[in-house]
Amino acid sequence: MNRSRLDDSYQACRRLTRRTAGNFFVSFFGLPRERFRGMCALYAFLRLSDDLGDEPGWSAPQRQQRLQAWREQLAAALAGPTVPWVEPVDVFPALVDTVARFQVPAESLGGVLDGIAMDLVPRTYETIEDLQVYCDRVAGAVGLCCLHIWGFHDPVAKETALDCGMALQLTNILRDLQEDAVMGRIYLPREDLRRFGVTTDDLVAGRAGDRFRTMMRFEVERTRAYYASAEQLFEQIDRPGRPVLRAMLTIYAGLLDRIEQVDYNVFDHRIRVPAWRKVLAGLAAVLGRYQRE
């Protein structure tokens, strides 16, 4: 591969990550240089992929067509030394180099695209097991990619990474309930809605009554159980990745804290982690690197 193009690609990925990843970008500085570059390449690919599913102004069939073209471009890049470029960020040279350098499984990258495709049409999930299929694709697959970039020494980490993905994705789901419901995306298992007497109309209308709060308390507790499982990753991954993992878990678990603080009313309150907490999480990741050196 042309060295100049590869360097330019890594620089483009870094710029995109710095512009859009916020404090996650800061936390990446806790990694050694090559792993830092790999995380920027992975993030840039994920960000551009996600945008294909959510960009306004495109119909569902058009998004499906664009996502398929992106999938074919990924396959071509992984299969050959060069690929024509049609996007504003030349992500593929850096991504291909990262995949080869850290043995990132190509099927996990494809799994992420499968998850994005699932969001292109309205759908519901009957059980938590059904929802896990979706979460494993959009979040668990990302975790598997990160494992290879960070390094891991325990094969069980692959299973734990899926629990970590569940924790992070369930947090996103609880935060964005009404926004997703309006678009026809009801992620909470239908068996949970029936159990607590909450309807999809309640979610669309933003009705936060007692039954809704009881359900949310249950969902938050279940999500915290996945976070507890994710803590096992710290003993399963190599030291370079631990500060970044801690930053991610701290920021996302902070969203659950915020949901509890507003008495589970995610409709009338913007659920976000205070900026100072995200800054501290990012700085802790950076300091973790220097404490190891």
VEXVEXFI-361156 format. One record per residue (C-alpha): residue number from 1; x, y, z. Coordinates in nm, 2 decimals, padded with zeros to 4 digits. Layout:
BEGIN
+-----+--------+--------+--------+
:   k :      x :      y :      z :
+-----+--------+--------+--------+
: NUM :      X :      Y :      Z :
...
+-----+--------+--------+--------+
//
This chain:
BEGIN
+-----+--------+--------+--------+
:   k :      x :      y :      z :
+-----+--------+--------+--------+
:   1 :  00.00 :  00.00 :  00.00 :
:   2 :  00.12 :  00.35 : -00.08 :
:   3 :  00.28 :  00.48 :  00.24 :
:   4 :  00.17 :  00.84 :  00.17 :
:   5 : -00.19 :  00.74 :  00.12 :
:   6 : -00.18 :  00.53 :  00.44 :
:   7 : -00.05 :  00.82 :  00.64 :
:   8 : -00.31 :  01.05 :  00.49 :
:   9 : -00.58 :  00.80 :  00.58 :
:  10 : -00.48 :  00.78 :  00.94 :
:  11 : -00.46 :  01.16 :  00.96 :
:  12 : -00.81 :  01.19 :  00.81 :
:  13 : -00.94 :  00.93 :  01.06 :
:  14 : -00.78 :  01.11 :  01.35 :
:  15 : -00.94 :  01.44 :  01.24 :
:  16 : -01.28 :  01.29 :  01.21 :
:  17 : -01.24 :  01.12 :  01.55 :
:  18 : -01.12 :  01.44 :  01.72 :
:  19 : -01.42 :  01.63 :  01.57 :
:  20 : -01.69 :  01.39 :  01.66 :
:  21 : -01.58 :  01.15 :  01.93 :
:  22 : -01.55 :  01.41 :  02.21 :
:  23 : -01.40 :  01.27 :  02.53 :
:  24 : -01.36 :  00.93 :  02.38 :
:  25 : -01.10 :  01.08 :  02.16 :
:  26 : -00.92 :  01.21 :  02.47 :
:  27 : -00.94 :  00.87 :  02.63 :
:  28 : -00.77 :  00.71 :  02.32 :
:  29 : -00.45 :  00.91 :  02.41 :
:  30 : -00.41 :  00.65 :  02.69 :
:  31 : -00.31 :  00.40 :  02.43 :
:  32 :  00.03 :  00.35 :  02.27 :
:  33 :  00.07 :  00.52 :  01.93 :
:  34 : -00.02 :  00.23 :  01.70 :
:  35 : -00.32 :  00.13 :  01.91 :
:  36 : -00.43 :  00.49 :  01.92 :
:  37 : -00.42 :  00.51 :  01.54 :
:  38 : -00.61 :  00.19 :  01.52 :
:  39 : -00.88 :  00.31 :  01.74 :
:  40 : -00.92 :  00.63 :  01.53 :
:  41 : -00.94 :  00.42 :  01.22 :
:  42 : -01.21 :  00.20 :  01.37 :
:  43 : -01.40 :  00.49 :  01.51 :
:  44 : -01.40 :  00.67 :  01.18 :
:  45 : -01.53 :  00.36 :  01.00 :
:  46 : -01.80 :  00.32 :  01.26 :
:  47 : -01.90 :  00.68 :  01.25 :
:  48 : -01.93 :  00.69 :  00.87 :
:  49 : -02.12 :  00.37 :  00.87 :
:  50 : -02.37 :  00.49 :  01.13 :
:  51 : -02.42 :  00.81 :  00.94 :
:  52 : -02.54 :  00.61 :  00.64 :
:  53 : -02.83 :  00.48 :  00.85 :
:  54 : -02.92 :  00.81 :  01.02 :
:  55 : -02.85 :  01.09 :  00.77 :
:  56 : -03.16 :  01.29 :  00.70 :
:  57 : -03.29 :  01.34 :  00.35 :
:  58 : -03.27 :  00.98 :  00.24 :
:  59 : -03.55 :  00.73 :  00.21 :
:  60 : -03.52 :  00.38 :  00.37 :
:  61 : -03.46 :  00.22 :  00.03 :
:  62 : -03.19 :  00.48 : -00.05 :
:  63 : -03.02 :  00.42 :  00.28 :
:  64 : -03.03 :  00.05 :  00.22 :
:  65 : -02.87 :  00.10 : -00.12 :
:  66 : -02.60 :  00.33 :  00.02 :
:  67 : -02.53 :  00.09 :  00.30 :
:  68 : -02.49 : -00.20 :  00.05 :
:  69 : -02.25 :  00.00 : -00.16 :
:  70 : -02.05 :  00.08 :  00.16 :
:  71 : -02.05 : -00.30 :  00.25 :
:  72 : -01.92 : -00.38 : -00.10 :
:  73 : -01.65 : -00.11 : -00.07 :
:  74 : -01.54 : -00.26 :  00.27 :
:  75 : -01.52 : -00.61 :  00.11 :
:  76 : -01.32 : -00.48 : -00.18 :
:  77 : -01.08 : -00.29 :  00.05 :
:  78 : -01.02 : -00.60 :  00.26 :
:  79 : -00.97 : -00.82 : -00.04 :
:  80 : -00.73 : -00.61 : -00.24 :
:  81 : -00.44 : -00.36 : -00.21 :
:  82 : -00.63 : -00.06 : -00.34 :
:  83 : -00.98 :  00.06 : -00.37 :
:  84 : -01.13 :  00.36 : -00.55 :
:  85 : -01.24 :  00.63 : -00.30 :
:  86 : -01.58 :  00.80 : -00.31 :
:  87 : -01.63 :  00.94 :  00.04 :
:  88 : -01.49 :  01.26 :  00.20 :
:  89 : -01.28 :  01.06 :  00.45 :
:  90 : -01.03 :  00.81 :  00.31 :
:  91 : -01.09 :  00.56 :  00.59 :
:  92 : -01.02 :  00.23 :  00.42 :
:  93 : -00.64 :  00.23 :  00.39 :
:  94 : -00.61 :  00.30 :  00.77 :
:  95 : -00.88 :  00.05 :  00.85 :
:  96 : -00.73 : -00.23 :  00.63 :
:  97 : -00.39 : -00.17 :  00.80 :
:  98 : -00.55 : -00.18 :  01.14 :
:  99 : -00.74 : -00.51 :  01.06 :
: 100 : -00.41 : -00.67 :  00.95 :
: 101 : -00.20 : -00.53 :  01.23 :
: 102 : -00.43 : -00.63 :  01.51 :
: 103 : -00.61 : -00.93 :  01.35 :
: 104 : -00.94 : -00.75 :  01.38 :
: 105 : -01.21 : -01.00 :  01.26 :
: 106 : -01.36 : -00.88 :  00.94 :
: 107 : -01.69 : -01.05 :  01.03 :
: 108 : -01.73 : -00.82 :  01.33 :
: 109 : -01.71 : -00.52 :  01.09 :
: 110 : -01.97 : -00.68 :  00.88 :
: 111 : -02.18 : -00.75 :  01.19 :
: 112 : -02.19 : -00.38 :  01.27 :
: 113 : -02.33 : -00.31 :  00.92 :
: 114 : -02.58 : -00.59 :  00.97 :
: 115 : -02.70 : -00.41 :  01.29 :
: 116 : -02.73 : -00.07 :  01.11 :
: 117 : -02.93 : -00.24 :  00.84 :
: 118 : -03.17 : -00.37 :  01.11 :
: 119 : -03.25 :  00.00 :  01.19 :
: 120 : -03.35 :  00.09 :  00.84 :
: 121 : -03.70 : -00.05 :  00.88 :
: 122 : -03.93 : -00.02 :  01.19 :
: 123 : -03.91 : -00.33 :  01.40 :
: 124 : -03.99 : -00.46 :  01.75 :
: 125 : -03.83 : -00.73 :  01.97 :
: 126 : -04.04 : -00.98 :  02.16 :
: 127 : -03.78 : -01.09 :  02.42 :
: 128 : -03.45 : -00.97 :  02.57 :
: 129 : -03.29 : -01.26 :  02.38 :
: 130 : -03.43 : -01.12 :  02.05 :
: 131 : -03.29 : -00.78 :  02.14 :
: 132 : -02.95 : -00.92 :  02.22 :
: 133 : -02.91 : -01.03 :  01.86 :
: 134 : -02.94 : -00.66 :  01.76 :
: 135 : -02.72 : -00.54 :  02.04 :
: 136 : -02.45 : -00.80 :  01.96 :
: 137 : -02.43 : -00.66 :  01.61 :
: 138 : -02.43 : -00.28 :  01.68 :
: 139 : -02.24 : -00.29 :  02.00 :
: 140 : -02.10 : -00.63 :  02.08 :
: 141 : -01.93 : -00.65 :  01.74 :
: 142 : -01.76 : -00.31 :  01.81 :
: 143 : -01.64 : -00.45 :  02.14 :
: 144 : -01.48 : -00.75 :  01.97 :
: 145 : -01.30 : -00.51 :  01.73 :
: 146 : -01.17 : -00.31 :  02.03 :
: 147 : -01.05 : -00.62 :  02.20 :
: 148 : -00.81 : -00.69 :  01.92 :
: 149 : -00.68 : -00.34 :  01.91 :
: 150 : -00.63 : -00.32 :  02.28 :
: 151 : -00.50 : -00.67 :  02.32 :
: 152 : -00.64 : -00.95 :  02.53 :
: 153 : -00.50 : -01.26 :  02.69 :
: 154 : -00.82 : -01.45 :  02.80 :
: 155 : -01.04 : -01.60 :  02.53 :
: 156 : -01.34 : -01.55 :  02.77 :
: 157 : -01.30 : -01.18 :  02.69 :
: 158 : -01.49 : -01.23 :  02.37 :
: 159 : -01.80 : -01.34 :  02.56 :
: 160 : -01.76 : -01.06 :  02.82 :
: 161 : -01.73 : -00.80 :  02.54 :
: 162 : -02.08 : -00.90 :  02.43 :
: 163 : -02.21 : -00.83 :  02.79 :
: 164 : -02.03 : -00.49 :  02.77 :
: 165 : -02.19 : -00.42 :  02.44 :
: 166 : -02.53 : -00.50 :  02.59 :
: 167 : -02.47 : -00.26 :  02.88 :
: 168 : -02.37 :  00.03 :  02.65 :
: 169 : -02.65 : -00.03 :  02.39 :
: 170 : -02.92 : -00.08 :  02.66 :
: 171 : -02.81 :  00.25 :  02.81 :
: 172 : -02.85 :  00.42 :  02.47 :
: 173 : -03.20 :  00.26 :  02.43 :
: 174 : -03.32 :  00.38 :  02.77 :
: 175 : -03.19 :  00.73 :  02.70 :
: 176 : -03.35 :  00.76 :  02.36 :
: 177 : -03.69 :  00.59 :  02.41 :
: 178 : -03.92 :  00.86 :  02.28 :
: 179 : -03.70 :  00.96 :  01.99 :
: 180 : -03.67 :  00.60 :  01.87 :
: 181 : -04.04 :  00.53 :  01.93 :
: 182 : -04.14 :  00.82 :  01.71 :
: 183 : -03.94 :  00.66 :  01.43 :
: 184 : -04.10 :  00.33 :  01.48 :
: 185 : -03.81 :  00.17 :  01.66 :
: 186 : -03.93 :  00.00 :  01.98 :
: 187 : -03.63 : -00.16 :  02.12 :
: 188 : -03.76 : -00.26 :  02.47 :
: 189 : -03.88 : -00.62 :  02.46 :
: 190 : -04.26 : -00.64 :  02.41 :
: 191 : -04.28 : -00.89 :  02.69 :
: 192 : -04.15 : -00.62 :  02.92 :
: 193 : -04.40 : -00.36 :  02.80 :
: 194 : -04.69 : -00.61 :  02.86 :
: 195 : -04.55 : -00.71 :  03.20 :
: 196 : -04.56 : -00.35 :  03.33 :
: 197 : -04.86 : -00.23 :  03.13 :
: 198 : -04.68 :  00.02 :  02.91 :
: 199 : -04.78 :  00.07 :  02.55 :
: 200 : -04.59 :  00.19 :  02.25 :
: 201 : -04.83 :  00.49 :  02.24 :
: 202 : -04.70 :  00.58 :  02.59 :
: 203 : -04.35 :  00.59 :  02.46 :
: 204 : -04.44 :  00.80 :  02.16 :
: 205 : -04.64 :  01.04 :  02.37 :
: 206 : -04.38 :  01.05 :  02.65 :
: 207 : -04.61 :  00.95 :  02.93 :
: 208 : -04.40 :  00.88 :  03.24 :
: 209 : -04.65 :  00.74 :  03.48 :
: 210 : -04.60 :  00.50 :  03.77 :
: 211 : -04.61 :  00.20 :  03.55 :
: 212 : -04.35 :  00.34 :  03.32 :
: 213 : -04.12 :  00.43 :  03.61 :
: 214 : -04.15 :  00.08 :  03.75 :
: 215 : -04.06 : -00.06 :  03.42 :
: 216 : -03.76 :  00.17 :  03.38 :
: 217 : -03.64 :  00.08 :  03.73 :
: 218 : -03.64 : -00.29 :  03.61 :
: 219 : -03.46 : -00.20 :  03.29 :
: 220 : -03.19 :  00.00 :  03.47 :
: 221 : -03.13 : -00.27 :  03.72 :
: 222 : -03.09 : -00.53 :  03.44 :
: 223 : -02.85 : -00.29 :  03.25 :
: 224 : -02.64 : -00.25 :  03.56 :
: 225 : -02.61 : -00.63 :  03.58 :
: 226 : -02.45 : -00.62 :  03.24 :
: 227 : -02.21 : -00.34 :  03.36 :
: 228 : -02.11 : -00.57 :  03.65 :
: 229 : -02.03 : -00.85 :  03.40 :
: 230 : -01.83 : -00.60 :  03.19 :
: 231 : -01.60 : -00.53 :  03.49 :
: 232 : -01.45 : -00.87 :  03.44 :
: 233 : -01.29 : -00.74 :  03.12 :
: 234 : -01.03 : -00.56 :  03.32 :
: 235 : -00.87 : -00.89 :  03.41 :
: 236 : -00.91 : -01.03 :  03.06 :
: 237 : -00.76 : -00.76 :  02.84 :
: 238 : -00.41 : -00.63 :  02.83 :
: 239 : -00.31 : -00.32 :  03.03 :
: 240 : -00.30 : -00.07 :  02.74 :
: 241 : -00.68 : -00.10 :  02.69 :
: 242 : -00.79 : -00.08 :  03.05 :
: 243 : -00.80 :  00.30 :  03.09 :
: 244 : -01.00 :  00.34 :  02.77 :
: 245 : -01.24 :  00.08 :  02.88 :
: 246 : -01.28 :  00.25 :  03.22 :
: 247 : -01.35 :  00.58 :  03.05 :
: 248 : -01.62 :  00.42 :  02.83 :
: 249 : -01.79 :  00.25 :  03.13 :
: 250 : -01.77 :  00.56 :  03.34 :
: 251 : -01.93 :  00.78 :  03.09 :
: 252 : -02.21 :  00.54 :  02.99 :
: 253 : -02.28 :  00.43 :  03.35 :
: 254 : -02.31 :  00.80 :  03.43 :
: 255 : -02.61 :  00.81 :  03.19 :
: 256 : -02.78 :  00.55 :  03.40 :
: 257 : -02.71 :  00.76 :  03.71 :
: 258 : -02.87 :  01.05 :  03.54 :
: 259 : -03.18 :  00.85 :  03.45 :
: 260 : -03.22 :  00.76 :  03.82 :
: 261 : -03.17 :  01.11 :  03.93 :
: 262 : -03.46 :  01.24 :  03.72 :
: 263 : -03.68 :  00.96 :  03.85 :
: 264 : -03.67 :  00.77 :  03.52 :
: 265 : -03.85 :  01.05 :  03.33 :
: 266 : -03.63 :  01.04 :  03.02 :
: 267 : -03.90 :  01.23 :  02.83 :
: 268 : -03.89 :  01.56 :  03.01 :
: 269 : -03.51 :  01.57 :  03.08 :
: 270 : -03.21 :  01.56 :  02.85 :
: 271 : -03.01 :  01.27 :  02.96 :
: 272 : -02.64 :  01.35 :  02.94 :
: 273 : -02.33 :  01.31 :  03.15 :
: 274 : -02.19 :  01.65 :  03.28 :
: 275 : -01.90 :  01.77 :  03.07 :
: 276 : -01.67 :  01.78 :  03.37 :
: 277 : -01.73 :  01.41 :  03.43 :
: 278 : -01.65 :  01.32 :  03.07 :
: 279 : -01.34 :  01.53 :  03.09 :
: 280 : -01.22 :  01.35 :  03.40 :
: 281 : -01.29 :  01.02 :  03.24 :
: 282 : -01.08 :  01.11 :  02.94 :
: 283 : -00.80 :  01.25 :  03.15 :
: 284 : -00.80 :  00.94 :  03.37 :
: 285 : -00.74 :  00.73 :  03.06 :
: 286 : -00.44 :  00.95 :  02.96 :
: 287 : -00.30 :  00.94 :  03.31 :
: 288 : -00.34 :  00.57 :  03.32 :
: 289 : -00.10 :  00.54 :  03.03 :
: 290 :  00.17 :  00.75 :  03.20 :
: 291 :  00.13 :  00.55 :  03.53 :
: 292 :  00.22 :  00.24 :  03.33 :
: 293 :  00.53 :  00.39 :  03.17 :
+-----+--------+--------+--------+
//
